[in-house]
Amino acid sequence: MDLFNNLEEKLESILSKFESLKEANAALQNNLSLKDQALKEAEAALEKVNQEREVIRQRIDKILKRLEILDKGESA
């Protein structure tokens, strides 16, 4: 009988560890999901900044071309 008790105790221990690991895994999955969402938001923000920077660059180029035209007109 002692052998069965020992076996039951080991089985209970294994099942307890299994449940703990399942809970830890669920917490990690949730954490990963949150990090994934944060990454997507950061990527979207970066894309927006890049688009804004491109618009600003184009506007500066346009202003510089106008200044070039003015400079050439004054030089002539």
PyMOL Python script that loads the backbone (N, CA, C, O; Angstrom):
from pymol import cmd

cmd.read_pdbstr("""\
ATOM      1  N   MET A   1       0.798  -1.191   0.000  1.00  0.00           N
ATOM      2  CA  MET A   1       0.000   0.000   0.000  1.00  0.00           C
ATOM      3  C   MET A   1       0.855   1.276   0.000  1.00  0.00           C
ATOM      4  O   MET A   1       0.477   2.276  -0.610  1.00  0.00           O
ATOM      5  N   ASP A   2       1.965   1.241   0.659  1.00  0.00           N
ATOM      6  CA  ASP A   2       2.853   2.385   0.747  1.00  0.00           C
ATOM      7  C   ASP A   2       3.317   2.812  -0.645  1.00  0.00           C
ATOM      8  O   ASP A   2       3.509   4.001  -0.901  1.00  0.00           O
ATOM      9  N   LEU A   3       3.493   1.853  -1.530  1.00  0.00           N
ATOM     10  CA  LEU A   3       3.911   2.136  -2.895  1.00  0.00           C
ATOM     11  C   LEU A   3       2.849   2.968  -3.615  1.00  0.00           C
ATOM     12  O   LEU A   3       3.187   3.902  -4.343  1.00  0.00           O
ATOM     13  N   PHE A   4       1.567   2.640  -3.420  1.00  0.00           N
ATOM     14  CA  PHE A   4       0.480   3.386  -4.049  1.00  0.00           C
ATOM     15  C   PHE A   4       0.399   4.808  -3.477  1.00  0.00           C
ATOM     16  O   PHE A   4       0.178   5.767  -4.217  1.00  0.00           O
ATOM     17  N   ASN A   5       0.574   4.935  -2.197  1.00  0.00           N
ATOM     18  CA  ASN A   5       0.565   6.268  -1.578  1.00  0.00           C
ATOM     19  C   ASN A   5       1.692   7.129  -2.130  1.00  0.00           C
ATOM     20  O   ASN A   5       1.502   8.309  -2.424  1.00  0.00           O
ATOM     21  N   ASN A   6       2.854   6.529  -2.264  1.00  0.00           N
ATOM     22  CA  ASN A   6       4.012   7.228  -2.820  1.00  0.00           C
ATOM     23  C   ASN A   6       3.734   7.655  -4.263  1.00  0.00           C
ATOM     24  O   ASN A   6       4.055   8.774  -4.663  1.00  0.00           O
ATOM     25  N   LEU A   7       3.146   6.768  -5.021  1.00  0.00           N
ATOM     26  CA  LEU A   7       2.799   7.053  -6.416  1.00  0.00           C
ATOM     27  C   LEU A   7       1.761   8.163  -6.501  1.00  0.00           C
ATOM     28  O   LEU A   7       1.872   9.051  -7.347  1.00  0.00           O
ATOM     29  N   GLU A   8       0.752   8.124  -5.632  1.00  0.00           N
ATOM     30  CA  GLU A   8      -0.275   9.171  -5.620  1.00  0.00           C
ATOM     31  C   GLU A   8       0.323  10.528  -5.257  1.00  0.00           C
ATOM     32  O   GLU A   8      -0.048  11.545  -5.843  1.00  0.00           O
ATOM     33  N   GLU A   9       1.232  10.549  -4.308  1.00  0.00           N
ATOM     34  CA  GLU A   9       1.876  11.795  -3.916  1.00  0.00           C
ATOM     35  C   GLU A   9       2.687  12.380  -5.070  1.00  0.00           C
ATOM     36  O   GLU A   9       2.654  13.586  -5.317  1.00  0.00           O
ATOM     37  N   LYS A  10       3.404  11.522  -5.765  1.00  0.00           N
ATOM     38  CA  LYS A  10       4.191  11.994  -6.906  1.00  0.00           C
ATOM     39  C   LYS A  10       3.281  12.508  -8.015  1.00  0.00           C
ATOM     40  O   LYS A  10       3.575  13.518  -8.654  1.00  0.00           O
ATOM     41  N   LEU A  11       2.166  11.800  -8.237  1.00  0.00           N
ATOM     42  CA  LEU A  11       1.216  12.223  -9.256  1.00  0.00           C
ATOM     43  C   LEU A  11       0.608  13.578  -8.885  1.00  0.00           C
ATOM     44  O   LEU A  11       0.482  14.450  -9.744  1.00  0.00           O
ATOM     45  N   GLU A  12       0.236  13.761  -7.637  1.00  0.00           N
ATOM     46  CA  GLU A  12      -0.310  15.038  -7.178  1.00  0.00           C
ATOM     47  C   GLU A  12       0.721  16.158  -7.349  1.00  0.00           C
ATOM     48  O   GLU A  12       0.381  17.271  -7.749  1.00  0.00           O
ATOM     49  N   SER A  13       1.959  15.851  -7.047  1.00  0.00           N
ATOM     50  CA  SER A  13       3.025  16.834  -7.200  1.00  0.00           C
ATOM     51  C   SER A  13       3.184  17.231  -8.665  1.00  0.00           C
ATOM     52  O   SER A  13       3.324  18.411  -8.988  1.00  0.00           O
ATOM     53  N   ILE A  14       3.161  16.240  -9.540  1.00  0.00           N
ATOM     54  CA  ILE A  14       3.301  16.504 -10.969  1.00  0.00           C
ATOM     55  C   ILE A  14       2.119  17.317 -11.470  1.00  0.00           C
ATOM     56  O   ILE A  14       2.298  18.267 -12.232  1.00  0.00           O
ATOM     57  N   LEU A  15       0.910  16.952 -11.048  1.00  0.00           N
ATOM     58  CA  LEU A  15      -0.280  17.688 -11.475  1.00  0.00           C
ATOM     59  C   LEU A  15      -0.259  19.128 -10.963  1.00  0.00           C
ATOM     60  O   LEU A  15      -0.670  20.047 -11.671  1.00  0.00           O
ATOM     61  N   SER A  16       0.211  19.319  -9.757  1.00  0.00           N
ATOM     62  CA  SER A  16       0.316  20.660  -9.192  1.00  0.00           C
ATOM     63  C   SER A  16       1.308  21.504  -9.982  1.00  0.00           C
ATOM     64  O   SER A  16       1.038  22.665 -10.289  1.00  0.00           O
ATOM     65  N   LYS A  17       2.449  20.922 -10.309  1.00  0.00           N
ATOM     66  CA  LYS A  17       3.444  21.636 -11.112  1.00  0.00           C
ATOM     67  C   LYS A  17       2.896  21.936 -12.496  1.00  0.00           C
ATOM     68  O   LYS A  17       3.136  23.010 -13.047  1.00  0.00           O
ATOM     69  N   PHE A  18       2.160  20.985 -13.053  1.00  0.00           N
ATOM     70  CA  PHE A  18       1.560  21.176 -14.377  1.00  0.00           C
ATOM     71  C   PHE A  18       0.596  22.362 -14.352  1.00  0.00           C
ATOM     72  O   PHE A  18       0.618  23.189 -15.263  1.00  0.00           O
ATOM     73  N   GLU A  19      -0.238  22.456 -13.334  1.00  0.00           N
ATOM     74  CA  GLU A  19      -1.182  23.571 -13.217  1.00  0.00           C
ATOM     75  C   GLU A  19      -0.441  24.896 -13.057  1.00  0.00           C
ATOM     76  O   GLU A  19      -0.832  25.906 -13.642  1.00  0.00           O
ATOM     77  N   SER A  20       0.615  24.888 -12.273  1.00  0.00           N
ATOM     78  CA  SER A  20       1.421  26.102 -12.090  1.00  0.00           C
ATOM     79  C   SER A  20       2.042  26.538 -13.411  1.00  0.00           C
ATOM     80  O   SER A  20       2.073  27.725 -13.737  1.00  0.00           O
ATOM     81  N   LEU A  21       2.530  25.568 -14.158  1.00  0.00           N
ATOM     82  CA  LEU A  21       3.135  25.881 -15.458  1.00  0.00           C
ATOM     83  C   LEU A  21       2.091  26.389 -16.448  1.00  0.00           C
ATOM     84  O   LEU A  21       2.367  27.281 -17.250  1.00  0.00           O
ATOM     85  N   LYS A  22       0.896  25.817 -16.386  1.00  0.00           N
ATOM     86  CA  LYS A  22      -0.187  26.306 -17.260  1.00  0.00           C
ATOM     87  C   LYS A  22      -0.520  27.756 -16.940  1.00  0.00           C
ATOM     88  O   LYS A  22      -0.715  28.565 -17.848  1.00  0.00           O
ATOM     89  N   GLU A  23      -0.586  28.088 -15.656  1.00  0.00           N
ATOM     90  CA  GLU A  23      -0.882  29.463 -15.254  1.00  0.00           C
ATOM     91  C   GLU A  23       0.247  30.408 -15.672  1.00  0.00           C
ATOM     92  O   GLU A  23      -0.008  31.514 -16.149  1.00  0.00           O
ATOM     93  N   ALA A  24       1.477  29.974 -15.492  1.00  0.00           N
ATOM     94  CA  ALA A  24       2.621  30.791 -15.889  1.00  0.00           C
ATOM     95  C   ALA A  24       2.621  30.992 -17.407  1.00  0.00           C
ATOM     96  O   ALA A  24       2.911  32.083 -17.897  1.00  0.00           O
ATOM     97  N   ASN A  25       2.297  29.942 -18.134  1.00  0.00           N
ATOM     98  CA  ASN A  25       2.239  30.033 -19.585  1.00  0.00           C
ATOM     99  C   ASN A  25       1.154  31.017 -20.018  1.00  0.00           C
ATOM    100  O   ASN A  25       1.371  31.823 -20.923  1.00  0.00           O
ATOM    101  N   ALA A  26      -0.013  30.954 -19.376  1.00  0.00           N
ATOM    102  CA  ALA A  26      -1.100  31.881 -19.708  1.00  0.00           C
ATOM    103  C   ALA A  26      -0.676  33.324 -19.425  1.00  0.00           C
ATOM    104  O   ALA A  26      -0.966  34.226 -20.210  1.00  0.00           O
ATOM    105  N   ALA A  27       0.011  33.536 -18.301  1.00  0.00           N
ATOM    106  CA  ALA A  27       0.490  34.880 -17.974  1.00  0.00           C
ATOM    107  C   ALA A  27       1.505  35.358 -19.014  1.00  0.00           C
ATOM    108  O   ALA A  27       1.477  36.518 -19.426  1.00  0.00           O
ATOM    109  N   LEU A  28       2.388  34.474 -19.430  1.00  0.00           N
ATOM    110  CA  LEU A  28       3.381  34.836 -20.445  1.00  0.00           C
ATOM    111  C   LEU A  28       2.719  35.135 -21.793  1.00  0.00           C
ATOM    112  O   LEU A  28       3.110  36.065 -22.497  1.00  0.00           O
ATOM    113  N   GLN A  29       1.716  34.336 -22.134  1.00  0.00           N
ATOM    114  CA  GLN A  29       0.984  34.580 -23.379  1.00  0.00           C
ATOM    115  C   GLN A  29       0.303  35.952 -23.340  1.00  0.00           C
ATOM    116  O   GLN A  29       0.312  36.689 -24.326  1.00  0.00           O
ATOM    117  N   ASN A  30      -0.281  36.277 -22.202  1.00  0.00           N
ATOM    118  CA  ASN A  30      -0.933  37.571 -22.045  1.00  0.00           C
ATOM    119  C   ASN A  30       0.092  38.700 -22.152  1.00  0.00           C
ATOM    120  O   ASN A  30      -0.150  39.707 -22.818  1.00  0.00           O
ATOM    121  N   ASN A  31       1.224  38.526 -21.498  1.00  0.00           N
ATOM    122  CA  ASN A  31       2.296  39.518 -21.554  1.00  0.00           C
ATOM    123  C   ASN A  31       2.787  39.699 -22.990  1.00  0.00           C
ATOM    124  O   ASN A  31       3.007  40.819 -23.449  1.00  0.00           O
ATOM    125  N   LEU A  32       2.951  38.595 -23.677  1.00  0.00           N
ATOM    126  CA  LEU A  32       3.386  38.647 -25.076  1.00  0.00           C
ATOM    127  C   LEU A  32       2.371  39.390 -25.933  1.00  0.00           C
ATOM    128  O   LEU A  32       2.737  40.183 -26.801  1.00  0.00           O
ATOM    129  N   SER A  33       1.105  39.128 -25.684  1.00  0.00           N
ATOM    130  CA  SER A  33       0.048  39.807 -26.423  1.00  0.00           C
ATOM    131  C   SER A  33       0.095  41.311 -26.190  1.00  0.00           C
ATOM    132  O   SER A  33      -0.050  42.094 -27.129  1.00  0.00           O
ATOM    133  N   LEU A  34       0.297  41.712 -24.948  1.00  0.00           N
ATOM    134  CA  LEU A  34       0.390  43.132 -24.624  1.00  0.00           C
ATOM    135  C   LEU A  34       1.603  43.770 -25.285  1.00  0.00           C
ATOM    136  O   LEU A  34       1.519  44.883 -25.806  1.00  0.00           O
ATOM    137  N   LYS A  35       2.728  43.068 -25.264  1.00  0.00           N
ATOM    138  CA  LYS A  35       3.951  43.584 -25.900  1.00  0.00           C
ATOM    139  C   LYS A  35       3.777  43.685 -27.411  1.00  0.00           C
ATOM    140  O   LYS A  35       4.255  44.627 -28.043  1.00  0.00           O
ATOM    141  N   ASP A  36       3.083  42.699 -27.979  1.00  0.00           N
ATOM    142  CA  ASP A  36       2.817  42.700 -29.414  1.00  0.00           C
ATOM    143  C   ASP A  36       1.974  43.920 -29.789  1.00  0.00           C
ATOM    144  O   ASP A  36       2.249  44.592 -30.783  1.00  0.00           O
ATOM    145  N   GLN A  37       0.956  44.196 -28.993  1.00  0.00           N
ATOM    146  CA  GLN A  37       0.102  45.356 -29.236  1.00  0.00           C
ATOM    147  C   GLN A  37       0.902  46.651 -29.103  1.00  0.00           C
ATOM    148  O   GLN A  37       0.749  47.563 -29.916  1.00  0.00           O
ATOM    149  N   ALA A  38       1.745  46.732 -28.093  1.00  0.00           N
ATOM    150  CA  ALA A  38       2.575  47.926 -27.900  1.00  0.00           C
ATOM    151  C   ALA A  38       3.521  48.115 -29.079  1.00  0.00           C
ATOM    152  O   ALA A  38       3.752  49.240 -29.522  1.00  0.00           O
ATOM    153  N   LEU A  39       4.065  47.017 -29.583  1.00  0.00           N
ATOM    154  CA  LEU A  39       4.957  47.089 -30.741  1.00  0.00           C
ATOM    155  C   LEU A  39       4.209  47.600 -31.965  1.00  0.00           C
ATOM    156  O   LEU A  39       4.725  48.440 -32.702  1.00  0.00           O
ATOM    157  N   LYS A  40       3.001  47.101 -32.184  1.00  0.00           N
ATOM    158  CA  LYS A  40       2.205  47.565 -33.327  1.00  0.00           C
ATOM    159  C   LYS A  40       1.902  49.054 -33.210  1.00  0.00           C
ATOM    160  O   LYS A  40       1.945  49.779 -34.203  1.00  0.00           O
ATOM    161  N   GLU A  41       1.595  49.510 -31.997  1.00  0.00           N
ATOM    162  CA  GLU A  41       1.326  50.927 -31.792  1.00  0.00           C
ATOM    163  C   GLU A  41       2.575  51.760 -32.036  1.00  0.00           C
ATOM    164  O   GLU A  41       2.499  52.838 -32.626  1.00  0.00           O
ATOM    165  N   ALA A  42       3.714  51.271 -31.591  1.00  0.00           N
ATOM    166  CA  ALA A  42       4.971  51.987 -31.807  1.00  0.00           C
ATOM    167  C   ALA A  42       5.316  52.036 -33.291  1.00  0.00           C
ATOM    168  O   ALA A  42       5.790  53.060 -33.784  1.00  0.00           O
ATOM    169  N   GLU A  43       5.082  50.950 -33.997  1.00  0.00           N
ATOM    170  CA  GLU A  43       5.350  50.928 -35.436  1.00  0.00           C
ATOM    171  C   GLU A  43       4.441  51.904 -36.170  1.00  0.00           C
ATOM    172  O   GLU A  43       4.878  52.585 -37.098  1.00  0.00           O
ATOM    173  N   ALA A  44       3.171  51.976 -35.754  1.00  0.00           N
ATOM    174  CA  ALA A  44       2.230  52.914 -36.369  1.00  0.00           C
ATOM    175  C   ALA A  44       2.667  54.358 -36.097  1.00  0.00           C
ATOM    176  O   ALA A  44       2.604  55.209 -36.984  1.00  0.00           O
ATOM    177  N   ALA A  45       3.106  54.624 -34.875  1.00  0.00           N
ATOM    178  CA  ALA A  45       3.573  55.972 -34.528  1.00  0.00           C
ATOM    179  C   ALA A  45       4.815  56.330 -35.339  1.00  0.00           C
ATOM    180  O   ALA A  45       4.945  57.456 -35.819  1.00  0.00           O
ATOM    181  N   LEU A  46       5.717  55.383 -35.488  1.00  0.00           N
ATOM    182  CA  LEU A  46       6.928  55.613 -36.277  1.00  0.00           C
ATOM    183  C   LEU A  46       6.583  55.893 -37.735  1.00  0.00           C
ATOM    184  O   LEU A  46       7.174  56.775 -38.358  1.00  0.00           O
ATOM    185  N   GLU A  47       5.639  55.151 -38.272  1.00  0.00           N
ATOM    186  CA  GLU A  47       5.211  55.366 -39.652  1.00  0.00           C
ATOM    187  C   GLU A  47       4.625  56.768 -39.815  1.00  0.00           C
ATOM    188  O   GLU A  47       4.875  57.444 -40.813  1.00  0.00           O
ATOM    189  N   LYS A  48       3.855  57.188 -38.838  1.00  0.00           N
ATOM    190  CA  LYS A  48       3.262  58.532 -38.892  1.00  0.00           C
ATOM    191  C   LYS A  48       4.356  59.594 -38.865  1.00  0.00           C
ATOM    192  O   LYS A  48       4.308  60.559 -39.627  1.00  0.00           O
ATOM    193  N   VAL A  49       5.342  59.414 -37.984  1.00  0.00           N
ATOM    194  CA  VAL A  49       6.457  60.367 -37.905  1.00  0.00           C
ATOM    195  C   VAL A  49       7.220  60.396 -39.229  1.00  0.00           C
ATOM    196  O   VAL A  49       7.604  61.466 -39.702  1.00  0.00           O
ATOM    197  N   ASN A  50       7.438  59.233 -39.824  1.00  0.00           N
ATOM    198  CA  ASN A  50       8.152  59.182 -41.109  1.00  0.00           C
ATOM    199  C   ASN A  50       7.377  59.903 -42.198  1.00  0.00           C
ATOM    200  O   ASN A  50       7.963  60.603 -43.024  1.00  0.00           O
ATOM    201  N   GLN A  51       6.061  59.732 -42.202  1.00  0.00           N
ATOM    202  CA  GLN A  51       5.237  60.417 -43.203  1.00  0.00           C
ATOM    203  C   GLN A  51       5.285  61.926 -42.999  1.00  0.00           C
ATOM    204  O   GLN A  51       5.403  62.686 -43.960  1.00  0.00           O
ATOM    205  N   GLU A  52       5.191  62.355 -41.744  1.00  0.00           N
ATOM    206  CA  GLU A  52       5.255  63.782 -41.450  1.00  0.00           C
ATOM    207  C   GLU A  52       6.611  64.355 -41.845  1.00  0.00           C
ATOM    208  O   GLU A  52       6.694  65.456 -42.390  1.00  0.00           O
ATOM    209  N   ARG A  53       7.670  63.601 -41.566  1.00  0.00           N
ATOM    210  CA  ARG A  53       9.014  64.056 -41.934  1.00  0.00           C
ATOM    211  C   ARG A  53       9.136  64.196 -43.455  1.00  0.00           C
ATOM    212  O   ARG A  53       9.758  65.137 -43.948  1.00  0.00           O
ATOM    213  N   GLU A  54       8.547  63.267 -44.185  1.00  0.00           N
ATOM    214  CA  GLU A  54       8.601  63.330 -45.649  1.00  0.00           C
ATOM    215  C   GLU A  54       7.855  64.558 -46.166  1.00  0.00           C
ATOM    216  O   GLU A  54       8.320  65.227 -47.088  1.00  0.00           O
ATOM    217  N   VAL A  55       6.710  64.850 -45.578  1.00  0.00           N
ATOM    218  CA  VAL A  55       5.945  66.038 -45.980  1.00  0.00           C
ATOM    219  C   VAL A  55       6.765  67.301 -45.709  1.00  0.00           C
ATOM    220  O   VAL A  55       6.819  68.203 -46.544  1.00  0.00           O
ATOM    221  N   ILE A  56       7.395  67.358 -44.549  1.00  0.00           N
ATOM    222  CA  ILE A  56       8.221  68.520 -44.198  1.00  0.00           C
ATOM    223  C   ILE A  56       9.401  68.649 -45.158  1.00  0.00           C
ATOM    224  O   ILE A  56       9.733  69.745 -45.609  1.00  0.00           O
ATOM    225  N   ARG A  57      10.033  67.507 -45.465  1.00  0.00           N
ATOM    226  CA  ARG A  57      11.161  67.531 -46.404  1.00  0.00           C
ATOM    227  C   ARG A  57      10.725  68.075 -47.761  1.00  0.00           C
ATOM    228  O   ARG A  57      11.437  68.874 -48.370  1.00  0.00           O
ATOM    229  N   GLN A  58       9.558  67.643 -48.236  1.00  0.00           N
ATOM    230  CA  GLN A  58       9.061  68.115 -49.523  1.00  0.00           C
ATOM    231  C   GLN A  58       8.771  69.612 -49.491  1.00  0.00           C
ATOM    232  O   GLN A  58       9.043  70.325 -50.457  1.00  0.00           O
ATOM    233  N   ARG A  59       8.222  70.079 -48.379  1.00  0.00           N
ATOM    234  CA  ARG A  59       7.932  71.510 -48.259  1.00  0.00           C
ATOM    235  C   ARG A  59       9.222  72.325 -48.229  1.00  0.00           C
ATOM    236  O   ARG A  59       9.297  73.393 -48.837  1.00  0.00           O
ATOM    237  N   ILE A  60      10.225  71.830 -47.532  1.00  0.00           N
ATOM    238  CA  ILE A  60      11.520  72.529 -47.488  1.00  0.00           C
ATOM    239  C   ILE A  60      12.151  72.556 -48.875  1.00  0.00           C
ATOM    240  O   ILE A  60      12.683  73.583 -49.298  1.00  0.00           O
ATOM    241  N   ASP A  61      12.093  71.424 -49.587  1.00  0.00           N
ATOM    242  CA  ASP A  61      12.628  71.385 -50.953  1.00  0.00           C
ATOM    243  C   ASP A  61      11.920  72.409 -51.833  1.00  0.00           C
ATOM    244  O   ASP A  61      12.559  73.086 -52.638  1.00  0.00           O
ATOM    245  N   LYS A  62      10.608  72.521 -51.683  1.00  0.00           N
ATOM    246  CA  LYS A  62       9.827  73.462 -52.481  1.00  0.00           C
ATOM    247  C   LYS A  62      10.250  74.898 -52.156  1.00  0.00           C
ATOM    248  O   LYS A  62      10.403  75.719 -53.060  1.00  0.00           O
ATOM    249  N   ILE A  63      10.436  75.197 -50.882  1.00  0.00           N
ATOM    250  CA  ILE A  63      10.867  76.534 -50.472  1.00  0.00           C
ATOM    251  C   ILE A  63      12.261  76.830 -51.013  1.00  0.00           C
ATOM    252  O   ILE A  63      12.522  77.926 -51.509  1.00  0.00           O
ATOM    253  N   LEU A  64      13.162  75.840 -50.913  1.00  0.00           N
ATOM    254  CA  LEU A  64      14.529  76.044 -51.425  1.00  0.00           C
ATOM    255  C   LEU A  64      14.528  76.292 -52.931  1.00  0.00           C
ATOM    256  O   LEU A  64      15.308  77.110 -53.418  1.00  0.00           O
ATOM    257  N   LYS A  65      13.677  75.608 -53.664  1.00  0.00           N
ATOM    258  CA  LYS A  65      13.597  75.830 -55.112  1.00  0.00           C
ATOM    259  C   LYS A  65      13.090  77.231 -55.418  1.00  0.00           C
ATOM    260  O   LYS A  65      13.562  77.880 -56.352  1.00  0.00           O
ATOM    261  N   ARG A  66      12.133  77.691 -54.632  1.00  0.00           N
ATOM    262  CA  ARG A  66      11.640  79.060 -54.822  1.00  0.00           C
ATOM    263  C   ARG A  66      12.757  80.067 -54.544  1.00  0.00           C
ATOM    264  O   ARG A  66      12.928  81.038 -55.281  1.00  0.00           O
ATOM    265  N   LEU A  67      13.507  79.825 -53.478  1.00  0.00           N
ATOM    266  CA  LEU A  67      14.616  80.721 -53.161  1.00  0.00           C
ATOM    267  C   LEU A  67      15.665  80.705 -54.261  1.00  0.00           C
ATOM    268  O   LEU A  67      16.247  81.743 -54.577  1.00  0.00           O
ATOM    269  N   GLU A  68      15.915  79.539 -54.848  1.00  0.00           N
ATOM    270  CA  GLU A  68      16.862  79.439 -55.972  1.00  0.00           C
ATOM    271  C   GLU A  68      16.397  80.285 -57.129  1.00  0.00           C
ATOM    272  O   GLU A  68      17.183  80.995 -57.757  1.00  0.00           O
ATOM    273  N   ILE A  69      15.089  80.203 -57.412  1.00  0.00           N
ATOM    274  CA  ILE A  69      14.531  80.960 -58.528  1.00  0.00           C
ATOM    275  C   ILE A  69      14.685  82.466 -58.262  1.00  0.00           C
ATOM    276  O   ILE A  69      15.046  83.238 -59.150  1.00  0.00           O
ATOM    277  N   LEU A  70      14.402  82.853 -57.017  1.00  0.00           N
ATOM    278  CA  LEU A  70      14.556  84.264 -56.654  1.00  0.00           C
ATOM    279  C   LEU A  70      16.014  84.700 -56.787  1.00  0.00           C
ATOM    280  O   LEU A  70      16.305  85.783 -57.294  1.00  0.00           O
ATOM    281  N   ASP A  71      16.917  83.851 -56.329  1.00  0.00           N
ATOM    282  CA  ASP A  71      18.332  84.162 -56.379  1.00  0.00           C
ATOM    283  C   ASP A  71      18.804  84.294 -57.816  1.00  0.00           C
ATOM    284  O   ASP A  71      19.577  85.197 -58.138  1.00  0.00           O
ATOM    285  N   LYS A  72      18.347  83.406 -58.677  1.00  0.00           N
ATOM    286  CA  LYS A  72      18.732  83.473 -60.091  1.00  0.00           C
ATOM    287  C   LYS A  72      18.161  84.718 -60.743  1.00  0.00           C
ATOM    288  O   LYS A  72      18.808  85.346 -61.581  1.00  0.00           O
ATOM    289  N   GLY A  73      16.943  85.070 -60.353  1.00  0.00           N
ATOM    290  CA  GLY A  73      16.314  86.276 -60.919  1.00  0.00           C
ATOM    291  C   GLY A  73      17.039  87.544 -60.511  1.00  0.00           C
ATOM    292  O   GLY A  73      17.150  88.482 -61.300  1.00  0.00           O
ATOM    293  N   GLU A  74      17.535  87.575 -59.279  1.00  0.00           N
ATOM    294  CA  GLU A  74      18.257  88.755 -58.808  1.00  0.00           C
ATOM    295  C   GLU A  74      19.657  88.821 -59.424  1.00  0.00           C
ATOM    296  O   GLU A  74      20.208  89.907 -59.602  1.00  0.00           O
ATOM    297  N   SER A  75      20.225  87.669 -59.746  1.00  0.00           N
ATOM    298  CA  SER A  75      21.574  87.634 -60.307  1.00  0.00           C
ATOM    299  C   SER A  75      21.594  88.071 -61.764  1.00  0.00           C
ATOM    300  O   SER A  75      22.621  88.529 -62.263  1.00  0.00           O
ATOM    301  N   ALA A  76      20.469  87.931 -62.443  1.00  0.00           N
ATOM    302  CA  ALA A  76      20.418  88.219 -63.871  1.00  0.00           C
ATOM    303  C   ALA A  76      20.377  89.664 -64.201  1.00  0.00           C
ATOM    304  O   ALA A  76      20.332  90.029 -65.376  1.00  0.00           O
TER     305      ALA A  76
END
""", "prot")
cmd.dss("prot")
cmd.show_as("cartoon", "prot")
cmd.util.cbc("prot")
cmd.orient("prot")
